[in-house]
Amino acid sequence: MKLPSSPHLLATKSMALSLLLVLIALFLHDTAAASGGAMGGSFSSKSSSSSRSRHVYSTSSTTYVYRDSCFGSRRIYTVHQICRMGSGGGDIRSFFIAVFALGAMVVIAYTIYDRYRPKPSVVKLQVALNGKACSLQQDLNHIALKADTSTQDGYKYILQESAKALLRHSEYWLSSHLLERTCHDGKEAETLFSNISFEERCKFDEETLVNIDNHQEQQNTREAAVFTSANPFIVVNVIVATDGPLKLSPINSATALKDILKKLGGLAKSEILAAHVLWTPQDENDHLSAERVFQDYPLLTEFKDKLD
């Protein structure tokens, strides 16, 4: 005869079942963790010093001319002569006029220079692909393991090869997002570039392949996950800092994305200040769910058209 279950026994079974579900959920979370790959180089000391040198000017032999309104005479002074006029007790009135003229000329010259000088720009391009593009992961892994990320030649290689890899997988493109921001100077561009790259890398649960600034690190590939998402995805971030604005058009179609990738891949090495390429999942046995894509990359926009 089957005895009825006591309330205490039912509660014990419920707790055991709950614990089992929690363990399963933790296991699923672990196997579906978003692995990430990162490669590229940041602002080098060479590019920083050359950027700073553009703002250094020699004024020791510069000549300034002004006309004395009272006497109608035309006087010529160098910077050192102006300083001696003020300290030698000479024509104080002429000294102040010369200083005023000098200040005005400096302000005007800097205003014109600041308006028309090339200003650095930072670009972030995100591309989401169908997870069936697994060979793209293999391509990016190969590029990361081969690249020298300590030189501008290496920056160009990473950009060029990553753009080519994305173009080869255009049939798997799903959505994209583009950000381009012009900065006032190299320091602002470097800060923005670093912040964007750091923010995107923080979205990875773990970085399983890294080659940044010639620092390489690779974790062992884990075994194939037992539980996988029904519709896995791949997301690639291309982050570039250039010595001038690229003036990229908004991405409103897959054709526009194709043009942008060609432009990024065709940049001359002298134009590239820094470049990072990030992708998730890096591990071919890992999967990125649709929920995770919507959560971590909310600005991705689907294409209105598809490439032929």
C-alpha positions as CSV (number, residue, x, y, z in Angstrom):
1,M,0.0,0.0,0.0
2,K,1.4,3.4,-1.1
3,L,1.7,5.8,1.8
4,P,0.8,9.5,1.3
5,S,3.8,11.8,1.2
6,S,4.2,13.9,4.3
7,P,4.5,17.7,4.0
8,H,8.1,17.5,5.3
9,L,9.0,15.0,2.5
10,L,7.4,17.2,-0.2
11,A,9.3,20.2,1.0
12,T,12.6,18.3,0.9
13,K,11.9,17.1,-2.6
14,S,11.0,20.6,-3.7
15,M,14.3,22.0,-2.3
16,A,16.3,19.3,-4.0
17,L,14.6,20.0,-7.3
18,S,15.2,23.7,-6.9
19,L,18.9,23.1,-6.2
20,L,19.1,20.9,-9.2
21,L,17.6,23.6,-11.4
22,V,20.0,26.2,-10.1
23,L,23.0,23.9,-10.8
24,I,21.7,23.3,-14.3
25,A,21.3,27.0,-14.9
26,L,24.8,27.7,-13.7
27,F,26.1,25.0,-15.9
28,L,24.3,26.4,-18.9
29,H,25.6,29.9,-18.1
30,D,29.1,28.6,-18.0
31,T,29.0,26.7,-21.2
32,A,27.4,29.7,-23.0
33,A,29.8,32.2,-21.6
34,A,30.7,34.9,-24.1
35,S,34.4,34.3,-24.9
36,G,36.2,37.1,-26.6
37,G,39.2,37.8,-28.9
38,A,41.1,41.1,-29.0
39,M,44.0,42.2,-31.2
40,G,45.6,45.4,-32.3
41,G,47.7,48.3,-31.1
42,S,47.1,51.5,-29.1
43,F,48.7,54.9,-29.6
44,S,52.4,54.4,-29.9
45,S,55.0,56.7,-28.4
46,K,56.2,57.6,-32.0
47,S,52.8,58.8,-33.1
48,S,52.3,60.7,-29.8
49,S,55.6,62.5,-30.1
50,S,55.1,63.4,-33.7
51,S,51.6,64.7,-32.8
52,R,53.1,66.9,-30.1
53,S,55.8,68.2,-32.3
54,R,53.2,69.8,-34.6
55,H,52.4,72.3,-31.9
56,V,56.0,73.5,-31.3
57,Y,57.0,76.7,-33.1
58,S,60.2,78.7,-33.0
59,T,59.6,82.5,-32.6
60,S,63.2,83.6,-31.8
61,S,63.7,85.2,-35.2
62,T,60.1,86.1,-36.0
63,T,59.7,89.8,-37.1
64,Y,56.6,91.9,-36.3
65,V,55.8,95.1,-38.1
66,Y,53.4,97.9,-37.0
67,R,52.8,101.5,-37.9
68,D,53.0,104.2,-35.3
69,S,49.7,106.2,-35.7
70,C,51.1,109.3,-34.1
71,F,54.3,109.7,-36.1
72,G,53.5,107.7,-39.2
73,S,56.7,105.7,-38.9
74,R,57.2,102.1,-39.8
75,R,59.0,100.2,-37.1
76,I,60.3,96.6,-37.1
77,Y,60.9,94.5,-34.0
78,T,61.9,91.0,-33.2
79,V,60.6,89.2,-30.1
80,H,63.8,89.8,-28.2
81,Q,63.8,93.5,-29.1
82,I,60.3,93.8,-27.7
83,C,61.4,92.3,-24.5
84,R,64.4,94.7,-24.3
85,M,62.1,97.7,-24.9
86,G,60.1,96.9,-21.8
87,S,63.1,96.2,-19.6
88,G,65.4,99.0,-20.9
89,G,63.1,101.9,-20.1
90,G,62.7,103.0,-23.7
91,D,59.5,103.9,-25.5
92,I,56.9,102.3,-23.2
93,R,54.0,103.3,-25.4
94,S,55.6,101.5,-28.4
95,F,56.3,98.5,-26.2
96,F,52.6,98.1,-25.2
97,I,51.5,98.6,-28.8
98,A,53.9,96.0,-30.0
99,V,52.8,93.5,-27.3
100,F,49.2,94.0,-28.2
101,A,49.9,93.5,-31.9
102,L,51.9,90.4,-31.1
103,G,49.1,89.0,-29.0
104,A,46.5,89.7,-31.6
105,M,48.6,88.1,-34.3
106,V,49.1,85.0,-32.2
107,V,45.4,84.6,-31.4
108,I,44.4,85.1,-35.1
109,A,47.1,82.6,-36.3
110,Y,46.1,80.0,-33.7
111,T,42.4,80.4,-34.5
112,I,43.0,79.9,-38.2
113,Y,45.3,77.0,-37.6
114,D,42.9,75.3,-35.2
115,R,40.1,75.6,-37.6
116,Y,41.8,74.2,-40.7
117,R,44.3,71.7,-39.2
118,P,43.5,68.0,-39.6
119,K,42.0,66.7,-36.4
120,P,42.2,63.0,-35.2
121,S,39.1,60.9,-35.5
122,V,37.9,57.7,-33.7
123,V,35.7,55.2,-35.5
124,K,33.8,52.2,-33.9
125,L,32.2,49.8,-36.3
126,Q,30.0,46.9,-35.0
127,V,28.9,44.1,-37.2
128,A,26.6,41.2,-36.1
129,L,26.6,38.0,-38.2
130,N,24.8,34.7,-38.2
131,G,26.7,32.1,-36.2
132,K,27.0,29.9,-39.3
133,A,29.9,32.2,-40.3
134,C,32.2,30.1,-38.1
135,S,35.0,30.3,-40.5
136,L,35.2,34.0,-39.7
137,Q,36.3,33.1,-36.2
138,Q,39.0,31.0,-37.7
139,D,40.2,33.8,-39.9
140,L,40.3,36.3,-37.0
141,N,42.1,33.8,-34.8
142,H,44.7,33.3,-37.5
143,I,45.2,37.1,-38.0
144,A,45.6,37.6,-34.2
145,L,48.2,34.9,-33.9
146,K,50.2,36.2,-36.8
147,A,50.1,40.0,-36.4
148,D,52.8,42.1,-35.0
149,T,50.8,44.6,-32.9
150,S,53.7,46.8,-32.0
151,T,54.1,48.7,-35.3
152,Q,51.9,50.7,-37.7
153,D,52.5,48.0,-40.3
154,G,50.9,45.6,-37.9
155,Y,47.9,48.0,-37.4
156,K,47.4,48.1,-41.1
157,Y,47.7,44.3,-41.5
158,I,45.0,43.8,-38.8
159,L,42.6,46.3,-40.3
160,Q,43.2,45.1,-43.9
161,E,42.9,41.4,-43.2
162,S,39.9,41.8,-40.8
163,A,38.0,43.9,-43.3
164,K,38.7,41.3,-46.0
165,A,37.5,38.5,-43.7
166,L,34.2,40.4,-43.0
167,L,33.7,41.1,-46.7
168,R,34.2,37.4,-47.5
169,H,31.3,36.6,-45.1
170,S,28.9,39.3,-46.3
171,E,26.1,36.7,-46.8
172,Y,25.9,36.3,-43.0
173,W,25.6,39.9,-42.1
174,L,22.6,40.7,-40.0
175,S,23.0,44.2,-38.6
176,S,25.6,46.9,-37.8
177,H,26.3,50.1,-36.0
178,L,28.8,53.0,-36.8
179,L,30.2,55.7,-34.6
180,E,32.6,58.3,-35.8
181,R,33.8,61.2,-33.6
182,T,36.2,64.0,-34.5
183,C,38.5,64.9,-31.5
184,H,40.2,68.2,-30.8
185,D,43.7,66.7,-30.4
186,G,45.6,63.5,-30.1
187,K,45.2,63.3,-26.3
188,E,41.4,63.4,-26.6
189,A,41.4,60.8,-29.4
190,E,43.7,58.5,-27.3
191,T,41.4,58.8,-24.3
192,L,38.2,58.1,-26.4
193,F,39.8,55.2,-28.2
194,S,40.9,53.6,-25.0
195,N,37.5,54.1,-23.3
196,I,35.6,52.6,-26.3
197,S,37.9,49.6,-26.5
198,F,37.8,49.0,-22.7
199,E,34.0,49.2,-22.7
200,E,33.6,46.7,-25.5
201,R,36.2,44.3,-24.0
202,C,34.3,44.4,-20.7
203,K,31.3,42.7,-22.4
204,F,33.3,39.5,-22.7
205,D,32.9,36.9,-19.9
206,E,36.5,36.0,-20.6
207,E,39.2,36.9,-23.2
208,T,40.4,33.6,-24.6
209,L,42.8,35.1,-27.3
210,V,44.6,38.4,-26.9
211,N,47.3,40.1,-28.9
212,I,47.3,43.8,-27.9
213,D,50.4,45.9,-28.1
214,N,52.5,42.8,-28.6
215,H,51.2,41.2,-25.4
216,Q,49.9,37.8,-26.4
217,E,47.8,35.4,-24.3
218,Q,45.7,32.4,-25.3
219,Q,43.6,30.1,-23.2
220,N,43.1,26.4,-24.1
221,T,40.0,25.8,-26.3
222,R,37.3,24.2,-24.2
223,E,35.2,21.2,-25.1
224,A,32.1,21.6,-27.2
225,A,29.2,22.8,-25.1
226,V,26.4,20.3,-24.5
227,F,23.7,23.0,-24.4
228,T,23.8,25.5,-27.2
229,S,21.6,28.4,-28.4
230,A,19.3,27.7,-31.2
231,N,20.4,30.8,-33.2
232,P,24.0,31.7,-32.3
233,F,25.5,35.0,-33.4
234,I,28.9,36.5,-33.9
235,V,29.7,40.2,-33.2
236,V,32.8,42.0,-34.4
237,N,34.0,45.4,-33.3
238,V,36.5,47.4,-35.4
239,I,37.9,50.4,-33.5
240,V,40.2,52.8,-35.3
241,A,41.9,56.1,-34.5
242,T,43.1,58.1,-37.6
243,D,45.0,61.3,-38.0
244,G,42.1,63.0,-39.7
245,P,38.3,62.6,-40.1
246,L,37.2,59.8,-42.5
247,K,33.7,61.3,-42.9
248,L,32.1,58.0,-43.3
249,S,28.5,57.8,-44.5
250,P,25.8,56.4,-42.2
251,I,25.1,52.7,-42.6
252,N,21.6,52.3,-44.0
253,S,22.3,49.3,-46.1
254,A,24.6,46.3,-46.5
255,T,26.1,48.1,-49.5
256,A,27.1,51.0,-47.3
257,L,28.8,48.7,-44.9
258,K,30.7,47.1,-47.7
259,D,32.0,50.5,-48.8
260,I,33.0,51.4,-45.2
261,L,35.0,48.1,-44.8
262,K,36.8,48.8,-48.0
263,K,37.7,52.3,-46.8
264,L,39.0,51.0,-43.4
265,G,40.9,48.2,-45.0
266,G,42.5,50.6,-47.5
267,L,43.8,53.1,-45.0
268,A,47.5,53.9,-45.3
269,K,49.6,53.0,-42.3
270,S,50.6,56.7,-41.8
271,E,46.9,57.5,-41.3
272,I,46.4,54.9,-38.5
273,L,47.1,56.0,-35.0
274,A,45.6,53.0,-33.3
275,A,43.5,50.0,-34.2
276,H,41.7,47.2,-32.2
277,V,39.6,44.4,-33.6
278,L,37.4,42.5,-31.1
279,W,35.1,39.6,-31.7
280,T,32.8,37.3,-29.7
281,P,32.6,34.4,-29.4
282,Q,36.2,33.7,-30.0
283,D,36.0,30.1,-29.1
284,E,34.4,28.1,-31.9
285,N,32.7,25.9,-29.3
286,D,31.0,28.9,-27.7
287,H,27.7,30.5,-28.7
288,L,26.3,34.0,-28.3
289,S,22.6,34.0,-27.8
290,A,20.1,36.6,-29.3
291,E,19.3,37.7,-25.8
292,R,23.0,38.5,-25.1
293,V,23.3,40.4,-28.4
294,F,20.3,42.6,-27.6
295,Q,21.6,43.2,-24.1
296,D,25.2,44.1,-24.9
297,Y,24.8,45.6,-28.4
298,P,21.5,47.6,-28.3
299,L,22.5,50.0,-31.1
300,L,22.8,47.4,-33.8
301,T,20.5,48.1,-36.7
302,E,19.2,45.7,-39.3
303,F,19.9,46.3,-43.0
304,K,17.2,47.5,-45.3
305,D,18.7,45.6,-48.2
306,K,20.9,42.5,-48.8
307,L,23.9,42.2,-51.0
308,D,23.5,40.2,-54.2
